[in-house]
Amino acid sequence: MGESKRHNRHGQVMSDRRKRLIVVGDRVLISPEEGEERTKVGLYLPASAVDKQAVQGGKVVATGPGTAVSAPTELDDEPWKIGATEPRYMPLQARIGDYAIFFRRAAVEITFEGSQYLVVPQAAILTLVREEGEDDIDLPSF
C-alpha cells in the first residue's frame, strides 16, 4: 500500500495522495449560490435579504455526523464506571444534495483545493429543499 511519490522542480518529494475534507459535529458544507433573487431551485429571496446578505442559498455537499449525545445511564449506575462505547450522534436534517437557505452571518467561508465553500452550523439553516422521492424523516411537505 505504498503511495506513489514524485519530485517537484526543487527536488522535494511530493505525494499523489489526495486530501479529504471532513465536516465535524453539527456543521454542513455548502457550495454557495451567489446572491440572486430567484435561486436555482425556484425559491424567491426578497431583494432586502439578498442585498443585506442576510440569507444565502447553496447546495449541501457534505455534512458532519451530528450533535454528540452522551450515553444514557441508569439512575443506579455510577456514570464514571461506564465503559468506552462508540460515540452517539443526533443526526442532522440536512443531507447531501439538499438545497439550503441559511443565515449568511453564521457561515464561515473556506477554500479547499481551489473551490469556495461555506461551513454552516445546522442551527443557521432556515429551510431545506429536497427532491421528491428522497426518504424524509416524517417532515411535512408544502
C-alpha positions as CSV (number, residue, x, y, z in Angstrom):
1,M,0.0,0.0,0.0
2,G,2.7,2.4,-0.8
3,E,1.9,5.8,-2.1
4,S,3.4,6.9,-5.3
5,K,5.8,9.7,-5.0
6,R,7.2,12.3,-7.4
7,H,9.6,15.1,-7.1
8,N,8.9,18.8,-7.8
9,R,11.4,21.0,-9.6
10,H,13.2,21.7,-6.3
11,G,13.8,18.0,-5.7
12,Q,11.3,17.9,-2.8
13,V,9.2,14.7,-2.6
14,M,5.5,15.3,-3.3
15,S,2.8,12.8,-2.6
16,D,0.0,11.9,-5.0
17,R,-2.3,11.2,-2.1
18,R,-5.5,13.3,-2.2
19,K,-6.7,15.2,0.8
20,R,-10.2,14.8,2.2
21,L,-12.3,17.5,3.9
22,I,-14.1,16.1,6.9
23,V,-17.0,18.1,8.3
24,V,-17.4,17.7,12.0
25,G,-20.2,18.0,14.5
26,D,-23.4,19.7,13.5
27,R,-21.9,21.6,10.6
28,V,-22.8,21.4,6.9
29,L,-20.5,22.1,4.0
30,I,-22.3,24.2,1.3
31,S,-21.4,25.1,-2.2
32,P,-22.8,28.6,-2.3
33,E,-25.0,30.2,-4.9
34,E,-24.2,33.8,-5.3
35,G,-26.9,36.3,-4.3
36,E,-29.7,36.2,-6.8
37,E,-33.3,37.0,-6.3
38,R,-34.5,33.6,-7.6
39,T,-32.5,30.6,-6.6
40,K,-31.7,27.7,-8.9
41,V,-34.4,25.6,-7.2
42,G,-37.1,28.3,-7.8
43,L,-37.3,29.9,-4.3
44,Y,-37.7,33.7,-4.3
45,L,-35.5,35.6,-1.9
46,P,-36.6,39.2,-1.3
47,A,-34.1,41.8,-2.5
48,S,-33.8,43.2,1.0
49,A,-32.5,39.8,2.3
50,V,-30.1,39.4,-0.7
51,D,-28.8,43.0,-0.7
52,K,-28.1,43.0,3.1
53,Q,-26.6,39.5,2.7
54,A,-28.9,38.3,5.5
55,V,-29.6,35.0,3.8
56,Q,-28.0,32.9,1.1
57,G,-28.6,29.6,-0.6
58,G,-26.5,26.8,-1.8
59,K,-26.2,23.0,-2.3
60,V,-25.2,20.8,0.6
61,V,-22.1,18.8,-0.4
62,A,-21.2,17.3,2.9
63,T,-22.4,17.0,6.5
64,G,-20.9,16.3,9.9
65,P,-22.1,13.3,11.9
66,G,-24.5,15.4,14.0
67,T,-24.6,16.6,17.6
68,A,-22.8,14.3,20.0
69,V,-25.0,12.9,22.8
70,S,-23.9,11.1,25.9
71,A,-24.8,7.5,26.5
72,P,-27.9,7.0,28.6
73,T,-27.3,5.8,32.1
74,E,-29.4,4.1,34.7
75,L,-30.1,6.2,37.8
76,D,-28.5,3.4,39.9
77,D,-25.3,3.3,37.8
78,E,-22.3,5.4,38.6
79,P,-21.5,7.4,35.4
80,W,-17.7,7.2,35.8
81,K,-18.0,3.4,35.6
82,I,-19.4,3.4,32.1
83,G,-17.1,1.6,29.7
84,A,-15.8,3.0,26.5
85,T,-18.6,2.9,23.9
86,E,-19.0,4.1,20.3
87,P,-19.8,7.8,20.1
88,R,-23.5,8.6,19.5
89,Y,-24.8,11.4,17.4
90,M,-28.2,13.0,16.8
91,P,-28.3,13.1,13.0
92,L,-28.7,16.3,11.0
93,Q,-31.7,17.1,9.0
94,A,-29.6,18.4,6.1
95,R,-28.4,15.8,3.6
96,I,-26.0,15.8,0.7
97,G,-27.8,17.1,-2.4
98,D,-30.3,19.3,-0.4
99,Y,-30.6,23.0,-1.3
100,A,-30.2,25.1,1.9
101,I,-31.3,28.6,2.7
102,F,-29.2,29.9,5.7
103,F,-28.2,32.9,7.7
104,R,-25.1,34.3,5.9
105,R,-23.7,35.8,9.0
106,A,-23.3,32.4,10.6
107,A,-21.3,30.9,7.7
108,V,-17.5,30.6,7.6
109,E,-16.0,30.9,4.1
110,I,-13.3,28.4,3.2
111,T,-11.3,27.5,0.0
112,F,-10.4,23.8,-0.4
113,E,-8.4,22.7,-3.4
114,G,-9.4,25.7,-5.4
115,S,-13.2,25.6,-4.7
116,Q,-15.1,28.0,-2.4
117,Y,-17.4,26.6,0.3
118,L,-19.3,27.8,3.3
119,V,-19.3,25.9,6.6
120,V,-22.7,26.5,8.3
121,P,-23.9,25.2,11.6
122,Q,-27.3,23.4,11.2
123,A,-28.9,25.9,13.6
124,A,-28.3,28.6,11.0
125,I,-30.2,26.8,8.3
126,L,-33.6,28.2,7.8
127,T,-35.0,25.7,5.3
128,L,-34.0,22.8,3.0
129,V,-35.3,21.9,-0.4
130,R,-35.1,18.1,-1.2
131,E,-36.0,16.3,-4.4
132,E,-39.2,14.3,-4.3
133,G,-38.6,10.6,-3.6
134,E,-35.8,11.2,-1.1
135,D,-36.7,9.4,2.1
136,D,-37.8,12.1,4.6
137,I,-37.9,11.7,8.3
138,D,-41.7,12.4,8.6
139,L,-41.3,16.0,7.6
140,P,-44.4,17.8,6.3
141,S,-44.4,18.8,2.6
142,F,-45.5,22.1,1.4
